[in-house]
Amino acid sequence: MQLNSWAVVKTTAVPGRRFGGTRLVIGALALSVVMVGRANAANEAEGILQKVNAAYTTAHTYEGSVTTIKKGRTPDGKSASVTVAQHLLFKDTGKFMVTITSTMTGGPKVAHDSKTVISDGINVTVYVKSVNKYQVQPLSSRKVTLMQLLNGVVPGPVNSGCTMLPPTSVNGRPAYLVQFRAPTVKDITPPVTPAKLAQLKVYHAPQLSIDKQNYHILKIAQSVGPSSADVIFGSQTMNGPIADSNFKFTAPPGAKPVAAPAPRGPMPHPFPAPAPHK
């Protein structure tokens, strides 16, 4: 048995992911919260997004919570939702801890799961509560970044075609509201099928709410037809003190270790690097 659960450390929606044995159908065009960017003259929206990117890429420490709420339909047409709540601790010395609690409603039964991923800068431990087992693997020599832990939610430094919408507020915090460029037929990966074109017609470009005071992300909203994904950030603290004791894994009572598979070639990085922005 392998507990390689890196893929769960995501705040973006995943089309067609299986959870608790039920497949939640979400349009592949819409719910990936991909930040499309091409070099272009900077405008107000692009300038704000550059400051957002700088706030997260220069943080030496980070503590924050993120809740993702994904709504769609099961293959038999029933409404379903997945809520993923995460708490993140990060130090740029290769240490991090991510706790993930997932709940799905609308399937055959309500499904719950909880996972913890901890790095002490040398090893990464994945603990899965539902089976009370854990696995330890060496940390890659390539340092994990906060951008990777947040898994593509933070926009890159170049984002053309974005527009400013009227300002808003999130939980009482005044916020900028930036809308990303909506895709066109040219952005569809071939082959261009009638199903993809139909999704394009009901696609709503992602909207990013940004704290006016510190340029922290407050919320991301996106939808396509009846499916939607909201990424809501809770309290966030950057460059504050975080004790190293937070990054030490203590096995719960009765937890059993699972041997990690023998590596084939260089040990892979536990989190995929963000895709380059064009």
N, C-alpha and C positions, 0 to 999 in steps of 0.2 A: 504494500500500500504506500502511495506517495501523497504527501500533504502539500504539494506544490500549489500554494494558493495565492501566488502573486497577482493573478488576474482579478482578484476580488478587490484589490486596493485601487479602486477607480471611483471617480465621482461622475463620470460620464455614463450615459445610458448605452447599453450594449444590445444591438438588434438581435432578437431571437435567442436571448440567453435562456438556458434552462435553470430553473430554480425550484427546488423541492419537487422535481419530477414534472413540472408544468412549464411549457414553453410560452413565454410572453411574446406575442407578435408585435413588433414595433418596426416602423418603416426604416429601411436601411439608409435612405437618403437623409433622414432628418435628425435622429437622436444621437449623434456622435459628438455634438458640440465642437465641431472642428473649426478652428480659427483660420479662415482662408485669408492669405495675405499676399500681396504682390507689391513690389517697389513702386511707389507713386508719390506725388506731392503730398506732403503732410497737411492734414486739415485738423480741425479742433478735436474731432473724435480720435484720430490717429495719435495726436499729442497726448490725450488723456490715457489711451491704452499703453503708450510707451511708458508713462509714469506708473501704471499698474504693473507692467512687466518688471520695471526696475525695482519696485517695492518688494516683489517676491524673489527675484533673482539675486538681490544683494543681502537678503536676510541671513544672518548667521545662526539664529535660532528661531523657532516657530512653534507656537501652540495654538491649535484651533479645532473647531468642530465643523463638519460639513454633513448636511442631510440631502440625499438625493431621493426624489419622489418620481417614479416612472409609472405612467398609466397607459394602458393599452387593452388589447383583447387577446384571449386565448384562442387557439385554432378553432374551437367550437363556437366562437363568437361571444363568449362571456366577458364582461368587464373584469379587469384584474389590475392590481397595482403592486409595485415593489418599492419598499422604503429601505434605504440603506443609510444608516447613521454611522459616522466615523469620527473618531477623535485622534488627532495627530500631534505628536511631539517630534521635534527635529532639531539636530545640531549638525552644523556643517563639518563635523569631524567623522562623519560616517555613522552616527548614532541616530536611531529613530525608533518610534513605537507607533503603531497604527492599530487601533481596535475597531472592528467592524461588526455591526449588528444588522442583520437583514431580516425583513419580514415580508412575506407575500400573502396577499389576500385575493380571493376570486378563483383560486384553483380548487382541486378536490378537497383541500383542507388548508387552514392557515399554517404556513411554514415559517419556522424561525431558525436562525443559525447565528453563531457568534464566532469570530476569529480574532486572533491577535498576532501581529507580526512585529518582532522586536529585533533590533540590531544593536549590539554593543560596540560596533566598530570593527569587530573581528569576525563574528558569526551572526547569522540570521536565524531566528527561531520562529517557526509558524506553529501556533497552537489552535486546534479546532475543538471548540467546546462540545459539539454534538457527539463526538466520538471520544472525547477526553484523551486525545493523543497529540503529540508534538513532534516536530522534526527540526533538526539543526543542520545548517549548511554553512560552509565558509562564505563570507562576504566577498564579492568580486573586488579586485584591486581598483576597479573604477568606482569612484565615490558616488553614492546616491545623492541626488539633488532634491531640493524642495519641489522644483518644477516636475520632477518625475513622480514624487509622492502624490502630488495633486493631479498628475496624469493628464496633462493637456488642457485642463480647465482654464489655466492662466494664459491669456493671449500672448503671442510672440511679439517681438519688437516691431514688426512691420504688418500692418493690417489696412489694406487699401479698400476703398469702397464702403467704409463704415459711415454711418450718419448719426447725428445727435437727435434724440427725441426730447420732448419736454421733460424737465427734471422731475424726479419722483422722490419718494422716501421709502425706506425699508426699516421697519421696527423703530420708527422715529428718527432715523438717521437720514439727513438730506443726501440725495444721491444724484449723480449724473446717470443718464440712461442712454446707452449706446446700442445701436442695432447694427449687426454685421450684414455684410452683403449677402443677398439671397442668391443661391446658385441658379444658373441658367442651363439650357440644354447642353451647352458646350462643356459644362462641368460634370456631366453624367459619364461614368465609366462605361465604355462600350461593352456589350451591345445596348443600344437605346431601345428599350422595350416599352410597350404600352403601359405596363405596370409602373415603370419608373417615371414615365411622363405624367401618369395620373397622380403619383406622389408629389411631383414637382408642383402641380397645380394647387395642392392644399398645404404646401410647405410654408411655414412661418419662420423667418430668419431669427436666429438667436438674439435675445436682448440681454444686455449686461448692465446690472445696476452697480454703480461704483461709489463708494463713500467719498464725499467731497472733501473731507478733512484729511484723510490719509491714503486715499487711492486703493483701499482694500476692496476686494470683491464682496458684495453683499448678496447678490442673487443672479442666477442665469436662468432664463426661461426660453423654452423652445417647444414647438409642436409641429405635427404634420397630421392633418385630418383629426381623427379621434384620439391619437396618441400624443403624449406630452412628456416632457421631462423638466423638472424644476430642480436646480441645485441651489441650496440655501446655506449660506455661511453663517455660523454662529459667532461667538466671541473669538477674536483673533489677536494674538500678541506676538510681535516680532522683536527680536533682539533682546528679549528678557532673559533672566537667569533660569536655567533648567538643570536640576540636579542629575548627575550621572546615574544615581540609583534608580531613576525611572527606566533605564535601558537594561536592567538586569532581569532575566527571566527566572521566575520561580515556578516550578511545576506544581499545579494544583494537586490535591490529594488524589491518589489513584491514577494520575495521568501516566500513560505509557509512551516511551519514545519509539519513534519509527525511524529505521535506518534510512539515511539519504542514499539515493542511487549513486553508483560510482560515476564520476564525471567523465565525459568523452571529450577530450580536448580541453581548452580553457574553460574555467567555470563561468557560466553565463551570468550576466548582471541580473539581480533580482527584479528590477523594474526596467521595462523597455525605455530607451531614450525617446524623447518627444520627436515626432516627425519634423524635418526641417521645413521652415516656412518659405514659400516661393516668393 
